[in-house]
């Protein structure tokens, strides 16, 4: 999934909770490995394809950091340590970010084919190859994009309608005279 989709879908699952934005941000965290590394180079690419074929992708993909933040094992250990070490207030504050991180890993497991991570790293190097890819045309990327973005658009319109309805219910009624 692309980073904005990670944020959107993580947020969408918990949109009625006041901490839903934390789950959304937590869904972005694993991809910061790429974002931080590419940010200084971003404006110097001549085309999208040049960016996609930058050797930095492979370097980062094979890095210990990228493998770790895309591992359910590391995620589970982190969640367990947080639960053991943190006090209740700290845990409740950080927990939604951790949930977003876990959802990121699961979403990636189902939307990456040739570039999937070993989700049980470091216990196993076996990669889970998803049936679809969010970016590889040979693995239904166009269909994935169309379905994902159509559903996102519908949900955004429903959310706007819901907010508008709530706003109109709360606004004072204007009387037409004495």
C-alpha positions, 0 to 999 in steps of 0.5 A: 500500500502507498503511505496515504492508503496506510493512513486512510485505512488505519484511520477508517477502521477507528474513525469514531475514536478520538485517537483514530489519527494516532492509528493512522500515523502509526500506519505511516511509521514503518515507511519512514525508513524510505521517506527520510532516506528519499526526501533529500533526493526527491526533487532531483529525479527527472521522472517517476521511473527514475525514482522507482529504479533508484538503487537506494530502494534495494539498499533500504529494503535489505536494511535491518531497520526496514526488515525490523519495522515490517516484522510481526515478531518485532512488532509483538515484542515491542507491544509486549515490552510497552505493556510490561514497562509503561505505566497505564497512561503512557501505554494508552497514549502509545498503544494506538500508534502500535496498533497502526504499525501492526495494521501496516504490516498486515496490509503490506502482507496482502498487497506486496508480491515481489517486494514483500517482507519476511513478516516473521523476521528474524525468526524466519526469512520466508516471505509471504507473497500476496496474490495482488500488488498495489504497484505491479501491473502483472499482479492486478495493480490497476484493479487494486488501485481502482477498487481501493480509491473508489471505496476511499472516495465513497467513504470520504463522501459518506464522512463529509455527509455525516459531518454535514448532517451533524453540523446542520442538526446543531446549528440554530434554527432561523425564524422568519419573523415575530 
